[in-house]
Amino acid sequence: MNQPRRLDICIAAYGADGLRRILQLGHPRVPGVRYIVGWQRGEAPMTAIPEELRSRDDFMIIPSDTRGLGLNRSIALERATADIVLISDDDINYRPEYLERVMQAFDERPDFGFITFRYHSDCNPREYPDYEFDFTERPKDYFFGGPEIAFRLAPVREAGITFDARFGVGAEFPSGEDDLFVNAMLKAGIRGCFVPLTIADHEHTSTAMRMDGTPSFIRVKGAVHSIIHPHTWPLRMITHSLRHKGGLASRIRYCKAWLSGVTDLRK
């Protein structure tokens, strides 16, 4: 008799290289855990799916001819059926004890609908708060990425929450999909918290970290803030520009990049 699934890990992958990375990581078999791969094929043929992944009963691969990380995450999320969903990418590595921590964290916090965690990286170490907090009281300098987010499926599905297809690598706005997803949960009244537990290994720089400070990243910030803070984003833009390093000309360029995101979003 199969054990009911408690955790679905929704992995976003692109092209043949994405599947190869997943295969190389050798995700562990853990009772109650399934891996759902949203696979945007690009130019890769269906034969690019490795037999080692095809044959695993704890893997589901969903091919599509779409583009954009936000859309890919939603495609995988549509097939989720477990109590808990963990967001992931094709370069995230897991250990059995990591996945047990995720499930146990939810067992110990029945009032929370989503939890963000931390990942370990030797080449790109990140500093996390060393204490647990409710998301309504999160520190201003705290940020998170997709592979740190896990949530209970039932309230998210009941609220009709998906990832915004306009955001994420390969989409019009190349990041920001995770912020909008978490904001949608909070707006729907789903309570969240951060727990300082390591749940994954990630030895690559995230898209947001690579883009940080660039005009493209500031443009995304403009679009994201105009959705999350529809009435106060102009004041936030000014505040952020004043924190930006450089003189007046640099701050003007900052505001122009921010405004381009707001304008492009509304087209």
PLY file of the C-alpha trace (Angstrom):
ply
format ascii 1.0
element vertex 267
property float x
property float y
property float z
element edge 266
property int vertex1
property int vertex2
end_header
0.00 0.00 0.00
1.45 3.35 -1.04
1.94 5.94 1.65
-0.12 9.12 1.07
2.00 11.95 -0.27
2.67 14.72 2.20
5.06 16.84 0.16
5.14 17.72 -3.54
8.29 19.49 -4.72
7.50 21.61 -7.78
10.69 21.95 -9.82
11.02 24.41 -12.73
13.35 23.26 -15.50
14.17 24.58 -18.97
15.59 22.71 -21.95
17.63 19.51 -22.01
20.23 21.06 -19.68
17.61 21.56 -16.99
16.72 17.87 -16.95
20.39 16.89 -16.95
20.99 19.04 -13.89
18.10 17.35 -12.08
19.45 13.93 -12.97
22.96 14.79 -11.79
21.68 15.94 -8.40
20.14 12.54 -7.72
17.17 13.63 -5.60
16.62 11.24 -2.68
13.64 8.93 -2.40
11.74 9.94 0.73
8.45 8.35 1.83
5.54 10.70 1.15
7.55 12.94 -1.20
7.06 13.43 -4.96
8.96 15.61 -7.44
6.83 17.42 -10.04
8.93 18.89 -12.85
7.49 21.68 -14.97
9.66 21.24 -18.05
9.70 24.01 -20.64
11.26 22.15 -23.56
12.74 25.02 -25.58
14.38 23.29 -28.56
14.73 19.94 -26.78
12.83 16.89 -28.13
10.75 14.66 -25.89
13.54 12.10 -26.08
15.63 14.48 -23.93
13.84 13.15 -20.83
16.39 10.77 -19.25
15.17 7.24 -18.76
16.37 7.39 -15.14
13.77 10.09 -14.49
11.05 8.44 -16.58
11.35 5.25 -14.57
11.09 6.80 -11.11
7.63 6.51 -9.60
8.25 9.54 -7.40
8.86 11.82 -10.41
6.29 13.48 -12.67
7.57 15.44 -15.67
5.17 17.85 -17.38
6.51 19.06 -20.76
5.26 22.28 -22.33
6.22 24.66 -25.11
5.76 27.71 -22.91
8.28 30.27 -21.68
8.63 32.13 -18.42
9.42 30.88 -14.92
6.20 32.15 -13.33
4.10 30.26 -15.85
6.24 27.13 -15.46
5.79 27.18 -11.68
2.02 27.43 -12.13
1.99 24.49 -14.56
3.72 22.30 -11.97
1.55 23.62 -9.16
-1.61 22.63 -11.05
-0.59 18.96 -10.73
0.19 19.10 -7.02
-1.98 17.00 -4.70
0.07 16.70 -1.50
-0.67 18.53 1.74
2.46 20.66 1.40
4.17 22.11 -1.67
7.81 23.16 -1.83
8.97 25.44 -4.67
12.22 24.41 -6.37
14.52 24.84 -9.38
16.61 22.42 -11.41
19.83 23.33 -9.56
18.57 22.76 -6.01
19.89 19.75 -4.11
18.11 17.96 -1.26
18.93 15.51 1.48
16.34 13.27 3.17
16.69 15.14 6.46
16.01 18.46 4.70
12.65 17.26 3.42
11.74 15.75 6.78
12.41 19.19 8.31
9.92 20.82 5.97
7.14 18.41 6.87
7.93 18.57 10.58
7.97 22.38 10.54
4.38 22.43 9.28
3.33 19.77 11.80
4.65 21.98 14.60
3.00 25.15 13.24
-0.62 24.28 12.40
-1.68 27.95 12.31
0.68 28.85 9.46
-0.20 28.37 5.81
3.26 29.05 4.44
6.81 28.96 5.74
10.04 30.30 4.29
13.29 28.56 5.14
16.95 28.98 4.26
19.34 27.18 1.92
23.04 26.41 2.23
25.62 27.65 -0.29
29.41 27.56 -0.04
30.04 29.67 -3.14
27.33 32.27 -2.49
26.65 32.29 1.27
23.68 34.31 2.48
23.00 35.78 5.88
19.62 34.89 7.38
17.98 35.99 10.61
18.77 33.52 13.39
15.26 33.70 14.87
11.75 32.76 13.82
9.25 35.49 12.96
5.76 36.04 11.63
5.74 37.50 8.12
3.77 40.51 9.29
6.79 41.39 11.45
9.62 40.45 9.11
12.81 42.57 9.14
13.05 45.17 6.38
16.30 43.71 5.04
14.94 40.16 4.81
14.35 38.74 1.34
13.51 35.30 0.03
13.54 33.27 -3.17
11.35 30.55 -4.63
13.31 27.52 -3.32
12.87 28.83 0.24
9.06 28.85 0.06
6.77 25.99 1.14
3.02 26.19 1.68
-0.10 24.21 2.45
-1.82 23.44 -0.82
-5.44 23.61 0.36
-5.68 27.33 1.29
-3.63 28.39 -1.75
-5.84 26.42 -4.11
-9.00 27.60 -2.37
-7.88 31.20 -2.86
-7.06 30.55 -6.54
-3.46 31.71 -6.13
-0.99 30.99 -8.93
2.28 32.53 -10.12
2.01 35.62 -12.32
2.99 34.54 -15.84
4.38 38.01 -16.62
7.21 37.52 -14.10
10.22 35.20 -13.83
13.18 34.27 -16.02
12.10 34.13 -19.66
9.05 36.36 -19.11
8.53 40.08 -19.68
9.79 40.83 -16.16
12.70 38.44 -15.40
12.16 38.15 -11.63
9.61 39.07 -8.96
7.30 36.05 -9.32
8.08 34.82 -5.80
7.36 38.18 -4.14
4.01 38.40 -5.88
3.10 34.84 -4.92
3.83 35.44 -1.24
2.00 38.77 -1.35
-1.05 37.02 -2.82
-1.03 34.53 0.06
-0.81 37.29 2.64
-3.57 39.25 0.91
-5.77 36.13 1.02
-5.27 35.95 4.78
-2.85 33.01 4.71
-0.51 33.37 7.63
3.23 32.87 7.07
6.47 32.75 9.00
10.22 32.35 8.56
11.92 29.41 10.27
15.75 29.36 10.40
16.15 25.78 9.19
18.27 24.74 6.20
16.23 22.73 3.69
18.37 22.72 0.53
21.83 23.16 -0.98
22.23 25.70 -3.77
25.63 26.39 -5.30
24.59 28.97 -7.89
23.84 32.68 -7.69
20.12 33.45 -7.84
18.68 35.57 -10.64
17.78 38.36 -8.23
21.32 38.46 -6.83
22.82 38.58 -10.34
20.48 41.38 -11.38
20.67 43.40 -8.17
21.24 47.08 -8.85
20.89 46.82 -12.63
18.30 48.87 -14.58
16.48 45.61 -15.41
16.18 44.74 -11.73
14.97 48.25 -10.83
12.39 48.01 -13.62
11.10 44.77 -12.10
10.95 46.43 -8.66
8.80 49.16 -10.15
6.35 46.64 -11.61
6.25 44.51 -8.45
5.76 47.45 -6.08
2.99 48.89 -8.23
1.09 45.61 -7.73
1.86 45.07 -4.04
1.59 48.75 -3.06
-0.78 50.29 -5.64
-1.32 53.50 -3.65
2.11 54.11 -2.12
4.55 52.95 -4.80
5.51 56.55 -5.85
6.64 57.35 -2.31
8.48 54.04 -2.12
10.20 54.79 -5.42
11.48 58.11 -4.06
12.60 56.48 -0.80
14.46 53.72 -2.65
16.10 56.19 -5.02
17.41 58.25 -2.09
19.03 55.10 -0.68
20.62 54.41 -4.07
24.32 55.14 -4.24
25.38 57.99 -6.49
24.46 61.59 -7.14
21.37 63.27 -8.51
21.83 61.95 -12.06
22.10 58.38 -10.78
18.94 58.75 -8.72
17.07 60.16 -11.69
18.11 57.13 -13.75
16.90 54.93 -10.88
13.46 56.53 -10.96
13.27 56.28 -14.76
14.02 52.55 -14.61
11.42 52.09 -11.86
8.80 54.06 -13.83
9.50 52.03 -16.96
8.42 48.92 -15.04
5.19 50.57 -13.90
4.47 51.82 -17.44
5.28 48.50 -19.15
3.08 46.61 -16.69
0.10 48.79 -17.53
0.38 48.50 -21.30
0 1
1 2
2 3
3 4
4 5
5 6
6 7
7 8
8 9
9 10
10 11
11 12
12 13
13 14
14 15
15 16
16 17
17 18
18 19
19 20
20 21
21 22
22 23
23 24
24 25
25 26
26 27
27 28
28 29
29 30
30 31
31 32
32 33
33 34
34 35
35 36
36 37
37 38
38 39
39 40
40 41
41 42
42 43
43 44
44 45
45 46
46 47
47 48
48 49
49 50
50 51
51 52
52 53
53 54
54 55
55 56
56 57
57 58
58 59
59 60
60 61
61 62
62 63
63 64
64 65
65 66
66 67
67 68
68 69
69 70
70 71
71 72
72 73
73 74
74 75
75 76
76 77
77 78
78 79
79 80
80 81
81 82
82 83
83 84
84 85
85 86
86 87
87 88
88 89
89 90
90 91
91 92
92 93
93 94
94 95
95 96
96 97
97 98
98 99
99 100
100 101
101 102
102 103
103 104
104 105
105 106
106 107
107 108
108 109
109 110
110 111
111 112
112 113
113 114
114 115
115 116
116 117
117 118
118 119
119 120
120 121
121 122
122 123
123 124
124 125
125 126
126 127
127 128
128 129
129 130
130 131
131 132
132 133
133 134
134 135
135 136
136 137
137 138
138 139
139 140
140 141
141 142
142 143
143 144
144 145
145 146
146 147
147 148
148 149
149 150
150 151
151 152
152 153
153 154
154 155
155 156
156 157
157 158
158 159
159 160
160 161
161 162
162 163
163 164
164 165
165 166
166 167
167 168
168 169
169 170
170 171
171 172
172 173
173 174
174 175
175 176
176 177
177 178
178 179
179 180
180 181
181 182
182 183
183 184
184 185
185 186
186 187
187 188
188 189
189 190
190 191
191 192
192 193
193 194
194 195
195 196
196 197
197 198
198 199
199 200
200 201
201 202
202 203
203 204
204 205
205 206
206 207
207 208
208 209
209 210
210 211
211 212
212 213
213 214
214 215
215 216
216 217
217 218
218 219
219 220
220 221
221 222
222 223
223 224
224 225
225 226
226 227
227 228
228 229
229 230
230 231
231 232
232 233
233 234
234 235
235 236
236 237
237 238
238 239
239 240
240 241
241 242
242 243
243 244
244 245
245 246
246 247
247 248
248 249
249 250
250 251
251 252
252 253
253 254
254 255
255 256
256 257
257 258
258 259
259 260
260 261
261 262
262 263
263 264
264 265
265 266
